[in-house]
Amino acid sequence: MSERGTSNRSSAIAAAVILGVTGLVFYYMPAMMMSLSEVSPWLSYALGIFFVLAFFAVFWLRGKRQQKREENGD
């Protein structure tokens, strides 16, 4: 298999894993937020904000890593 084909396949697998894990987290998030809201509503807000920002941060970091890899010629 060519280098480009392997890279595309690995990118697709990584994206599928990231989306799968994120889907599970977002599926259970309402239950987590409800249990945290018994302690403090602000904690449940912070949890929601954290997971939404983390979703975008993962893809941002992956893009930075791929850009760095391309600059190094790997």
Sequence and secondary structure as in RCSB ss.txt:
>XXXX:A:sequence
MSERGTSNRSSAIAAAVILGVTGLVFYYMPAMMMSLSEVSPWLSYALGIFFVLAFFAVFWLRGKRQQKREENGD
>XXXX:A:secstr
  HHHHHHHHHHHHHHHHHHHHHHHHHHHHHHHHHHHHH HHHHHHHHHHHHHHHHHHHHHHHHHHHHHHHHT 
